[in-house]
Amino acid sequence: MADQPENMINPDPASDGTPLDAVVFSRLMNVFGPFEDRPKIAVAVSGGADSMALALLAHEWCGSKGGELTAITVDHGLRAEAAEEAIRVGEQLRKHGIDHRILRWDGTKPQSGIQEAARKARYDLLDLALGEMGILHLLVAHHRDDQHETLVMRQQRESGVIGRAGMAARRYLRNGRVLRPLLPVAKVDLIATLRTRQQDWIEDPSNRNVRFERVRIRHSPMMDGPKKETVQSGADARQTAEYRIADLLASAVQIKNCGIARIDYSKWQDAGGDEVTARYALGHIVRVVGGENYMPALGALTAALLQINEKEDARVSLGGCVLHRRGGILLVYREIGRVDAHPVRINADWMRDGFGQRWDNRFELFFADHGAGVTADYSDLGRFVIAPLSACDAFHTRAFRTAIGKIAPFVDHLPRAALASIPAFYDKEVLLSVGGLEVSGISDVLSAAGCRTAPMGVENAIGMRWRFAPPTPLWESGFKSSPKPDVLLA
């Protein structure tokens, strides 16, 4: 290729690996089935050998089932040449008839922790794209070498029984699920797959930058450590642990629509069994209620459990949440001091397109039949905002909280601090709706409390509905391991 750029790798007929074919890839995908008829699949493609091979294999798999594949490249804007590379990736994929989209990470980039920030931004953009396209499955190209690197990194950090199992073959986002079908496959086999098809790929220079931990691990003697038996034993231990965690969460925990967790502490202590189960279960709860992607450090969870066990009225701040024990009940709610108190204005474009307005990375506000019954006085969406319930003056009166408690009995038993961080929808200073409390007549509540109210029927005319939507669910149906490499060709 005369016009081949310098960072494109020229196919070489020599190969040390075994190319994957349609039969092997179908076995890899069967782990995640059953799929719907004519499945719609997305694949994250950076342009590297791993993701390029995955895209070609997934395209063939989708075609055999009458489905559709969309490849998505995220341009993080961290290198000047990244935008051009993303375009080039699309050109390569379209030669195979693969649709391609480019997503861009705009805005100010952090000065430190750039790889982790880029990873979070990447998955946020991909998740939003899944929702827009109505796709449930996102394939990513992590392979066996990546898994070994992850295991070494986690062993160095003493990640516990869950971390020692490495990456799960699937995980869930808000709008879909991430699938890693290549975890049992060696990188050399993916390169062999591309060379067999005479397909180029792009080498990202950051993969050679020793400033990054994963790159240092990749070229370290420690990579000789994880063996097949170690990986399998780690997966078995994780599955056993997660069965216990799932039982504890199911028997003792309720997550309310307003984003507050209520734990029956007597059942928690009876079913908890051991410290490992309890701290991981609590970590999942804090992660969900706090709107985070990861749970707090294991040491912090252990310390929190000690305080909760020792005092029946304990209050512990952890992971942006308050753990508040009230005798036999443990409440976990968002800490108001960790919530951005600035009002968030409603995005008119999102309302017209039917997307939810996201708030505090935990809630979404949707509008149904937008504008159908809204009068001219209320057609200007710029006057509507989302802010914490504590921004309402009436919230600080006992009469207001008593009035809401009569409509939503769960509220009547909550401390004021737990209610403070619940989202609310305002027309300027006037409260129209409270997130997750399913209070349909908020004007009646305000009137009963002697507070100012909006014109009759405004909140119903706008057609609002709330959804508690943390980045990840409380539970993900257990650890999904991958098939063993030595049975793929059986």
N, C-alpha and C positions, 0 to 999 in steps of 0.2 A: 504494500500500500504506500504510494508515493507521498500522500498527504498525512500519513500516520503521525500523530503527535508523540513527543519524546516519552511521555509517561504511559503510553499504551504499550502493552507487552505483546511482542510478536509470537504467534503460535509456533511451538516447536514440536515436531513429531515425536521426539523422545519424551518418555514419561515414566516416572517411578511409581505412579499410582494406578488404580483401577477405575476406569470411567463408570459413572452411574448410568443406568439405562432406565427405561420407563417401568420395568418390572420392579426393580429395586426401589425406585422412588414411590411407586404405588404402595409398597409394603411400609415405607416410612410414613406415608400419609394415612394409612389405615389405622394407625395408632390413635388418631384424633377423630375417627369417624364415630357414628355415621354422619355424612354431610347431606345437606339438602339436595334435591334434584337441581341440575344445572347450577352448581355452586358458583357464587361470586367470591373471588379471592383477590386480596391485595398482597403484594410482595414489596418489601423495603429493599431498594437497590442503590447501593452507593457507587457501583461501578467496579468494585473490587472483584477478584476471582470468585469469592464465596457467594456473594449475592447475585453475580451475573449467572453463575451456574444454577443457582436456585431458581432464578427467573425463567431460564430456558426449560428446566425440568418441570416447573409448576405450570408453564404455558402448555406443555404437552399433556400434562395430567388433566388440566381444565378442559382442553380440547377433547380429550377422550370421553369426558362426561357431559359435553355440551354446555360447559360453563364459561365464565368470563374471568380473565386475569387483568388486573391493572397494576403496573409497576409504579412505585412512588420513590422519588429521590428527594432527600432533604438537603437543601443548600444552607449550611449553617452560617455562611458569610464570614468565616474565619480565615479563609485564604482567598487572595485576589482571583486565582484561577478556578475557584470552585464553581462559579456560575457557568463558565464555559464548559467545564467537565460535566455538569449536570445535563446540559444541552446535548453534549456528545453521547452520554449514556442513552438518552432518549433516541437519538439517531440510530445507535446500534440495536436497541430493542425493537424499534419499528421495522427493521429489516426482517425480523421474525414475526411481525404482525402483532406485537405486544403494545398495548396502549400504555402511555407514560404520562405522569404528572410530576411537576416540580413544586415543592413547598419550600418557602424561605423563612428562615428565622431572622426576623427583623428586630430592631431595637438595640439598646446598649448591652454589650457583653460584659460579664464579670471579669475582674482582674485576676482572680484566683479560682481554683476548682472548675476550670473551664470545661474539662471533659465531662464531669458530672452534670454541669449546667446544660451542656450541649445535648447530653443524653436525655435529660428531662424534657428539654424543649422539643427534641426530635419525637419522642413518644407522645407529647401533648399535641403536636401538629398532626402526627399520624392518626391519633385517636379522633381528632376533630374531622379529619378527612374521611375516616371510616363512617362516622355518623352522617356526613353530607352525602356520601355515595351509597349508603345503605348496605355496607359490606360488613360481615361479621368476623371474617377470618383474615388475619395479617400474618404472613410468613416472614420470618427473619432468618438470617443465614448463619447463626452461631453453630459452630461445628465442634468436633471432638477435641481439637487443639485448644479452642477457646474454653471449653469446659475444664480442661486440665489446668489452664492458666487461672481460671476462676477458683478452682479448688486450692491451688497453692496460695493465692492471695487470701482466701478465707481461712485457711489453716494458720497463716501468719497472724491473722487478726483474732483467732480463737472465736470463730463465729457460732459455735454451738452446733447441736445436732442438725438443725435445719440448714445452716450455711454449709456444713461439711458435705452435704449432698450435691452441691453445685447448683447450676441453673436448672429450673424446671423446664420440661419440654413444652409446657403451656402456662400462660398466665392471663389474667383478665384486665382489660381496660374498661372505661366507662361504656364505650360503644361497641366493643368487640373483644376478641381474644387474640393473643399473640401465640403463634405456634412455631416451634423450633424443630422441624423435621430432620435437620442435618446433624443433630447432636451426636449420633453414633458414627458420623462419617469423618474421615481424616481429610485435612486440607489438600494433601497430595492427590486424593481421589477427585476432589472438585476441580483442581487444576487439570488433571487428566481428562475430565469431562469436557472442559472448554477446549483443550488442545485437539481432542478427537473431532470436535465440531468446528475447529479453526475459528474460534471466537476470541477476540481480544478482550482485555480488561484493563482497568486503571489501577495503578499503585498509588495509594495515599501516602505522602511523605511523613505524615504524623505516625504511621505505623513503624517508623524507624527512629522516632524521637525518644531517646532514653530519659527525657524529663518525665515521661509518663510511666506510672507503675507497671501497667500491663506490658509495656514494651520491655522494661527491664526484666520482668519475670520471664517473658518469652525467650530471652537469650540467657537465662540463668541455669546453672546446673540443677536447681530445684525442680525444673520441669521433668527431670527423670523420676521424680517421686511418685506422683499418682499413677497407680496401675489399675487394670481393668477390675481386679478384685476389690480394690479400695473404693472405686467409683460405685460398684454394685452394692457393697456393704453400706456405703453412705446413703444410697437411695433407699435400701431396705429400712435403715434406722429412721430416716425421715418419714417414710410412710407410716411406720408404727407410731412415731411421735404425733403425726398429724391426725391419725385416727383418734387419739386421746384428746387432742386439742379440739377437734370437731365435736366430740361428745360433750366436752365441758361447755363450749359455746352454745350448743343446742339446748342443753339442759338448764342453763343458768342465766343466759343473756338475752335481753331484748334491746333492739335499736329502734327508737321511736322515729316517726317521720320528721320530727323537729330536730333530729340530729343528736339526741341525748341517749346515752346507753344506761339502761337500768339492769343491775346485776343482783339477783337473789343471792346474797352472800352466804347464806346457810347452805344452799345447794352448791354454790361455788366451792366451799370448803369440803363438802362431802364428796363432790365429783372431781375435784382438782387433782387428787392423787399424789402428785409430786411437784416439786418446784419448777422443773423444766416445763411441764404442761401449763402450769399457772402463769408463768411469766411470758411464755409465748402467746397464750390466749389473751392476756392483758395487753400485750404489745399490739396485737391485731386490733383490739378495741380502740386503743389510743390512736393508732394510725388512722382508723376510719373516722372517728369523731373529730380528730384534729385536721382532717383533710390532707394528710401527708401520704407520700408514696412509700415510705419506709417506717417501720416501728422504731421506738427509742432503743438505745443501747441496752444490752442484756444486763449490765451492771446497774444501770439506772432503774430498770424494771424490778430487779431483785430488791434494791433498797426501798422502792415504793411499796412493794408487797409486805416487807417487814413492818413499815409504818402503819399500813392499813390493818394488818393482823393485830398489832399491839394496841391500837386505839379505836374505839367504836365511833368516835367523832373525828377521825383523821381527815385532813385535807392536804393533798399532795399535788404540786404542780409538775406536770410531766408532758413533754411532747406537744405543748400548746394547749393542753387540757388541764382540768381540775379533776382529781380523783377524790370524791367526797363520800366518805362512809357515814351512814346514818343508821347505826345499829345493824340490823339484818339486811340493809339495802346499801349497795355501793352504786353511786351515780358517777358517770364520766361525762363531762360536758366541756364545751369549748371555753377557754379562758378569755374573758372579755378584753383583757389587756393585750392579747395577741391578735385581736381582730382589728383590721383597718377601719377606723370609725368614720372615714371620709365617705360621704354619700356617693354611690355609684349611679350615674345617670343611665337611663334606659337607652339602648342602642336601637334606633328606629329601623335600621336595616335588618337587624336580627329579628325584630318583631315582624316585619313584613315577610321575611323568608321563613318564619316558623321555627327559628333556632331559640334555644333557651339563653337567657341572660345569666351568666355564671357569677357567683358571689362567694368570696372567701374559700374558693376551691372546694366547696362542699354542697352548695345548693344551686339549683337552676330554676329560673322563673320563666314560664311559658305563657304565651298569649294565644288564646283560641278565638277564632272569628274576629281577628283584629280589626278594629275600626268600624265593625258592623253596627254597633249600637252606641258608639261614642259620639257625644254631641260636639258641636264646633268648639265649645269652651274647653273640651278635654282632648281635642285632636292633637295638640302639641305635646308630644311625648317627652320633650325636654324638661318638662316640669316634674316628671315622675322620677323617683330615685329609690334605690335599695340602700338601707342602712340597718345597723343593729336595732333590735327592739328597744334597747336602752336609750336610743336617740329620741324616743317619744316621751314627752314630759309626763303624760298620764301614766306611763309604765311605773314611775316611781311612787305612785299612790297605791295604798292597800286596796282601795275601792276598785281600781282597774284590774288588779290581779285577781281579786275575788270574783269580779264579773266574768273574766275569761275562764276561771276555774269552774264556773257553773256550766259553761258550754263544753269545755274540754277538761274533764275531771282529772286527767293525768297532771295537768298544770297545777292543780290545787295542792299537790304534794311536793312541788319542786321549790327549792330555795330561789330567791330572787336572782342570785348570781348565775344560776343555771339558765334562767330565762333571758338574761341580758344579751347574750350573743346570738339569739335566734334572729334570722333575717326578717325584715319587715319592709313593706312596700308603701311609699309615701307619695302624696300629692303635696309637694312642698313640706309643710309641717304636719299635714293631716294624715293620719294612719289609715290605710285602705285594706291591708291584708297582712297576716302574720304567717311566716313560712312554716309549713309542716304541722300546724295545729288544727287544720281543717275547720277553722271557725268561719262559717259562711256569712254571719251577720255581724261583722266587726262594728258597724255603725250602732247596732243595738248595745254592744258591749260598752262602747264609748259613751253612749247616752246614759246607760245605767250608772256609769262612773262619773257622770257630770262633766264629760269632756267634749271638746269641739269635734264635730263630725262632718264628713263630706256630704255633698248632695246625694239624695236617696238614689240608690241603684248604680252609682258610678262604678264600684268595684265589680259588680256583676256585668255591666256593659262592656268593661274592658276585657273580661273573660280571662282572669289570671288563674294559674295553677302552679303549685310549687312541687319540686322534686328534690329529695335529699340524694345527692349524687356525688359521693366522695370518689377520689381517683381510682380506688380499688374496692372491691366488696369485702365484707367482713370475712368471708370464707370463699375459697376457690376450689372446692370439691376435692381437695387432697392433692398430693404430689403426683404429677404425671411423668413417669420416667420414659426413657426411649428404649426401642428394641436393642438387643445386644448386637454389636457389629458382626460377630461371627455367624449370625443366623440370617443376615440380609440376603445372602446369595444361596441359601439353602433351597 
